[in-house]
Amino acid sequence: MPETAAETTPARIRSAGLWFRDHAVLMESLADIELWGVPGGGLEPGESLTTACEREFLEETGVAVRCGRLAVVADSFFRDDRGELHHDVCFYFLVEPRLPGTAGRPGISSREAQLQFRWIDLHDLGSVRLVPDYLAALLPALRDHAAPVFLSFDCRATEE
Protein backbone atom coordinates (compact mmCIF):
# COMPACT_ATOMS: atom_id res chain seq x y z
CA MET A 1 0.00 0.00 0.00
CA PRO A 2 1.50 3.38 -0.96
CA GLU A 3 2.50 5.79 1.75
CA THR A 4 0.59 8.96 2.31
CA ALA A 5 2.26 12.28 1.59
CA ALA A 6 3.08 12.60 5.30
CA GLU A 7 5.08 9.34 5.16
CA THR A 8 7.39 10.39 2.34
CA THR A 9 10.37 12.68 2.52
CA PRO A 10 10.00 16.14 0.95
CA ALA A 11 10.92 16.32 -2.72
CA ARG A 12 14.62 16.91 -3.31
CA ILE A 13 15.18 19.27 -6.25
CA ARG A 14 18.35 18.52 -8.21
CA SER A 15 20.08 19.84 -11.30
CA ALA A 16 22.52 17.80 -13.41
CA GLY A 17 24.65 18.30 -16.52
CA LEU A 18 24.89 16.04 -19.55
CA TRP A 19 28.25 16.52 -21.27
CA PHE A 20 28.37 14.51 -24.51
CA ARG A 21 31.58 14.03 -26.50
CA ASP A 22 32.40 11.65 -29.35
CA HIS A 23 29.39 9.36 -28.69
CA ALA A 24 30.15 9.24 -24.96
CA VAL A 25 28.81 10.98 -21.85
CA LEU A 26 30.72 12.05 -18.74
CA MET A 27 29.54 10.07 -15.71
CA GLU A 28 30.47 10.10 -12.02
CA SER A 29 30.59 7.43 -9.35
CA LEU A 30 31.54 7.16 -5.73
CA ALA A 31 35.18 6.10 -5.73
CA ASP A 32 34.58 2.86 -3.82
CA ILE A 33 31.63 1.57 -5.89
CA GLU A 34 30.99 1.34 -9.61
CA LEU A 35 27.52 2.94 -9.63
CA TRP A 36 27.47 5.66 -12.29
CA GLY A 37 25.31 8.77 -12.52
CA VAL A 38 25.31 12.23 -14.06
CA PRO A 39 27.30 15.02 -12.36
CA GLY A 40 24.99 17.35 -10.43
CA GLY A 41 23.40 17.92 -7.06
CA GLY A 42 20.88 19.76 -4.98
CA LEU A 43 20.00 23.43 -5.19
CA GLU A 44 21.21 25.84 -2.55
CA PRO A 45 18.71 28.39 -1.16
CA GLY A 46 17.88 31.05 -3.75
CA GLU A 47 19.84 29.29 -6.51
CA SER A 48 18.48 28.80 -10.02
CA LEU A 49 18.52 25.41 -11.74
CA THR A 50 21.21 26.42 -14.24
CA THR A 51 23.39 28.06 -11.59
CA ALA A 52 23.17 24.91 -9.45
CA CYS A 53 24.18 22.71 -12.38
CA GLU A 54 27.14 24.92 -13.29
CA ARG A 55 28.24 25.19 -9.63
CA GLU A 56 28.03 21.43 -9.03
CA PHE A 57 30.00 20.69 -12.20
CA LEU A 58 32.75 23.12 -11.19
CA GLU A 59 32.86 21.84 -7.59
CA GLU A 60 33.06 18.21 -8.62
CA THR A 61 35.16 18.30 -11.82
CA GLY A 62 36.97 21.64 -11.81
CA VAL A 63 35.49 22.31 -15.27
CA ALA A 64 33.49 25.51 -15.75
CA VAL A 65 30.49 24.69 -17.94
CA ARG A 66 27.61 26.62 -19.48
CA CYS A 67 24.13 25.14 -19.41
CA GLY A 68 22.43 24.77 -22.74
CA ARG A 69 18.91 23.55 -23.27
CA LEU A 70 16.87 21.59 -20.77
CA ALA A 71 16.93 17.95 -21.90
CA VAL A 72 14.97 16.03 -19.24
CA VAL A 73 12.83 16.58 -16.17
CA ALA A 74 12.59 13.39 -14.12
CA ASP A 75 10.11 13.11 -11.25
CA SER A 76 10.90 9.93 -9.30
CA PHE A 77 9.69 8.17 -6.19
CA PHE A 78 12.13 5.42 -5.19
CA ARG A 79 13.24 3.34 -2.23
CA ASP A 80 16.77 3.33 -0.92
CA ASP A 81 18.64 0.25 0.35
CA ARG A 82 16.88 0.59 3.72
CA GLY A 83 13.45 0.66 2.09
CA GLU A 84 12.85 4.35 2.83
CA LEU A 85 10.79 6.23 0.27
CA HIS A 86 12.33 9.27 -1.43
CA HIS A 87 11.01 11.81 -3.92
CA ASP A 88 13.56 13.26 -6.35
CA VAL A 89 12.93 15.85 -9.07
CA CYS A 90 15.95 16.27 -11.35
CA PHE A 91 16.40 18.75 -14.18
CA TYR A 92 19.02 17.56 -16.69
CA PHE A 93 20.69 20.20 -18.89
CA LEU A 94 23.03 19.75 -21.84
CA VAL A 95 26.34 21.39 -20.87
CA GLU A 96 29.47 22.50 -22.68
CA PRO A 97 32.76 23.73 -21.21
CA ARG A 98 33.18 27.50 -21.05
CA LEU A 99 36.78 27.31 -22.30
CA PRO A 100 36.91 27.27 -26.10
CA GLY A 101 38.93 24.55 -27.75
CA THR A 102 38.07 21.81 -25.24
CA ALA A 103 37.91 19.03 -27.80
CA GLY A 104 37.59 15.28 -27.52
CA ARG A 105 37.19 13.61 -24.16
CA PRO A 106 39.38 15.48 -21.71
CA GLY A 107 40.60 13.60 -18.65
CA ILE A 108 38.65 14.68 -15.59
CA SER A 109 40.22 14.51 -12.14
CA SER A 110 37.79 14.71 -9.27
CA ARG A 111 37.99 17.69 -6.93
CA GLU A 112 36.15 15.61 -4.33
CA ALA A 113 38.03 12.56 -2.98
CA GLN A 114 34.93 10.37 -2.86
CA LEU A 115 34.15 10.80 -6.59
CA GLN A 116 35.59 9.40 -9.80
CA PHE A 117 34.74 10.37 -13.39
CA ARG A 118 34.70 8.41 -16.62
CA TRP A 119 33.60 8.94 -20.21
CA ILE A 120 31.20 6.09 -20.98
CA ASP A 121 30.39 5.26 -24.58
CA LEU A 122 26.67 5.55 -25.23
CA HIS A 123 26.52 2.00 -26.61
CA ASP A 124 28.16 0.69 -23.38
CA LEU A 125 25.63 2.23 -20.96
CA GLY A 126 23.73 -1.06 -20.68
CA SER A 127 26.84 -2.84 -19.37
CA VAL A 128 27.51 -0.57 -16.37
CA ARG A 129 25.45 -0.01 -13.21
CA LEU A 130 23.61 3.30 -13.54
CA VAL A 131 21.61 5.39 -11.12
CA PRO A 132 18.88 6.05 -11.97
CA ASP A 133 18.70 2.89 -14.06
CA TYR A 134 16.58 4.49 -16.81
CA LEU A 135 19.66 6.43 -17.99
CA ALA A 136 20.85 3.45 -20.10
CA ALA A 137 17.84 3.75 -22.40
CA LEU A 138 17.42 7.52 -22.16
CA LEU A 139 20.89 9.01 -22.71
CA PRO A 140 21.57 7.69 -26.24
CA ALA A 141 18.36 9.34 -27.46
CA LEU A 142 18.83 12.67 -25.68
CA ARG A 143 21.83 14.04 -27.45
CA ASP A 144 19.92 14.98 -30.60
CA HIS A 145 16.37 15.19 -29.25
CA ALA A 146 15.12 18.76 -29.64
CA ALA A 147 12.32 18.96 -27.06
CA PRO A 148 12.66 18.35 -23.31
CA VAL A 149 11.54 14.94 -22.07
CA PHE A 150 9.39 14.54 -18.95
CA LEU A 151 9.70 11.27 -17.03
CA SER A 152 7.68 10.14 -14.04
CA PHE A 153 8.55 7.01 -12.05
CA ASP A 154 6.70 5.90 -8.94
CA CYS A 155 7.78 2.69 -7.24
CA ARG A 156 4.66 2.87 -5.09
CA ALA A 157 2.47 1.96 -8.09
CA THR A 158 3.88 -1.59 -8.04
CA GLU A 159 3.54 -2.03 -4.27
CA GLU A 160 -0.25 -2.19 -4.04
C-alpha positions as CSV (number, residue, x, y, z in Angstrom):
1,M,0.0,0.0,0.0
2,P,1.5,3.4,-1.0
3,E,2.5,5.8,1.8
4,T,0.6,9.0,2.3
5,A,2.3,12.3,1.6
6,A,3.1,12.6,5.3
7,E,5.1,9.3,5.2
8,T,7.4,10.4,2.3
9,T,10.4,12.7,2.5
10,P,10.0,16.1,0.9
11,A,10.9,16.3,-2.7
12,R,14.6,16.9,-3.3
13,I,15.2,19.3,-6.2
14,R,18.4,18.5,-8.2
15,S,20.1,19.8,-11.3
16,A,22.5,17.8,-13.4
17,G,24.6,18.3,-16.5
18,L,24.9,16.0,-19.6
19,W,28.2,16.5,-21.3
20,F,28.4,14.5,-24.5
21,R,31.6,14.0,-26.5
22,D,32.4,11.6,-29.4
23,H,29.4,9.4,-28.7
24,A,30.1,9.2,-25.0
25,V,28.8,11.0,-21.8
26,L,30.7,12.1,-18.7
27,M,29.5,10.1,-15.7
28,E,30.5,10.1,-12.0
29,S,30.6,7.4,-9.3
30,L,31.5,7.2,-5.7
31,A,35.2,6.1,-5.7
32,D,34.6,2.9,-3.8
33,I,31.6,1.6,-5.9
34,E,31.0,1.3,-9.6
35,L,27.5,2.9,-9.6
36,W,27.5,5.7,-12.3
37,G,25.3,8.8,-12.5
38,V,25.3,12.2,-14.1
39,P,27.3,15.0,-12.4
40,G,25.0,17.3,-10.4
41,G,23.4,17.9,-7.1
42,G,20.9,19.8,-5.0
43,L,20.0,23.4,-5.2
44,E,21.2,25.8,-2.6
45,P,18.7,28.4,-1.2
46,G,17.9,31.0,-3.7
47,E,19.8,29.3,-6.5
48,S,18.5,28.8,-10.0
49,L,18.5,25.4,-11.7
50,T,21.2,26.4,-14.2
51,T,23.4,28.1,-11.6
52,A,23.2,24.9,-9.4
53,C,24.2,22.7,-12.4
54,E,27.1,24.9,-13.3
55,R,28.2,25.2,-9.6
56,E,28.0,21.4,-9.0
57,F,30.0,20.7,-12.2
58,L,32.7,23.1,-11.2
59,E,32.9,21.8,-7.6
60,E,33.1,18.2,-8.6
61,T,35.2,18.3,-11.8
62,G,37.0,21.6,-11.8
63,V,35.5,22.3,-15.3
64,A,33.5,25.5,-15.8
65,V,30.5,24.7,-17.9
66,R,27.6,26.6,-19.5
67,C,24.1,25.1,-19.4
68,G,22.4,24.8,-22.7
69,R,18.9,23.6,-23.3
70,L,16.9,21.6,-20.8
71,A,16.9,17.9,-21.9
72,V,15.0,16.0,-19.2
73,V,12.8,16.6,-16.2
74,A,12.6,13.4,-14.1
75,D,10.1,13.1,-11.2
76,S,10.9,9.9,-9.3
77,F,9.7,8.2,-6.2
78,F,12.1,5.4,-5.2
79,R,13.2,3.3,-2.2
80,D,16.8,3.3,-0.9
81,D,18.6,0.2,0.4
82,R,16.9,0.6,3.7
83,G,13.4,0.7,2.1
84,E,12.9,4.3,2.8
85,L,10.8,6.2,0.3
86,H,12.3,9.3,-1.4
87,H,11.0,11.8,-3.9
88,D,13.6,13.3,-6.3
89,V,12.9,15.8,-9.1
90,C,15.9,16.3,-11.3
91,F,16.4,18.8,-14.2
92,Y,19.0,17.6,-16.7
93,F,20.7,20.2,-18.9
94,L,23.0,19.7,-21.8
95,V,26.3,21.4,-20.9
96,E,29.5,22.5,-22.7
97,P,32.8,23.7,-21.2
98,R,33.2,27.5,-21.0
99,L,36.8,27.3,-22.3
100,P,36.9,27.3,-26.1
101,G,38.9,24.5,-27.8
102,T,38.1,21.8,-25.2
103,A,37.9,19.0,-27.8
104,G,37.6,15.3,-27.5
105,R,37.2,13.6,-24.2
106,P,39.4,15.5,-21.7
107,G,40.6,13.6,-18.7
108,I,38.7,14.7,-15.6
109,S,40.2,14.5,-12.1
110,S,37.8,14.7,-9.3
111,R,38.0,17.7,-6.9
112,E,36.1,15.6,-4.3
113,A,38.0,12.6,-3.0
114,Q,34.9,10.4,-2.9
115,L,34.1,10.8,-6.6
116,Q,35.6,9.4,-9.8
117,F,34.7,10.4,-13.4
118,R,34.7,8.4,-16.6
119,W,33.6,8.9,-20.2
120,I,31.2,6.1,-21.0
121,D,30.4,5.3,-24.6
122,L,26.7,5.5,-25.2
123,H,26.5,2.0,-26.6
124,D,28.2,0.7,-23.4
125,L,25.6,2.2,-21.0
126,G,23.7,-1.1,-20.7
127,S,26.8,-2.8,-19.4
128,V,27.5,-0.6,-16.4
129,R,25.5,0.0,-13.2
130,L,23.6,3.3,-13.5
131,V,21.6,5.4,-11.1
132,P,18.9,6.1,-12.0
133,D,18.7,2.9,-14.1
134,Y,16.6,4.5,-16.8
135,L,19.7,6.4,-18.0
136,A,20.8,3.5,-20.1
137,A,17.8,3.8,-22.4
138,L,17.4,7.5,-22.2
139,L,20.9,9.0,-22.7
140,P,21.6,7.7,-26.2
141,A,18.4,9.3,-27.5
142,L,18.8,12.7,-25.7
143,R,21.8,14.0,-27.4
144,D,19.9,15.0,-30.6
145,H,16.4,15.2,-29.2
146,A,15.1,18.8,-29.6
147,A,12.3,19.0,-27.1
148,P,12.7,18.4,-23.3
149,V,11.5,14.9,-22.1
150,F,9.4,14.5,-18.9
151,L,9.7,11.3,-17.0
152,S,7.7,10.1,-14.0
153,F,8.6,7.0,-12.0
154,D,6.7,5.9,-8.9
155,C,7.8,2.7,-7.2
156,R,4.7,2.9,-5.1
157,A,2.5,2.0,-8.1
158,T,3.9,-1.6,-8.0
159,E,3.5,-2.0,-4.3
160,E,-0.3,-2.2,-4.0
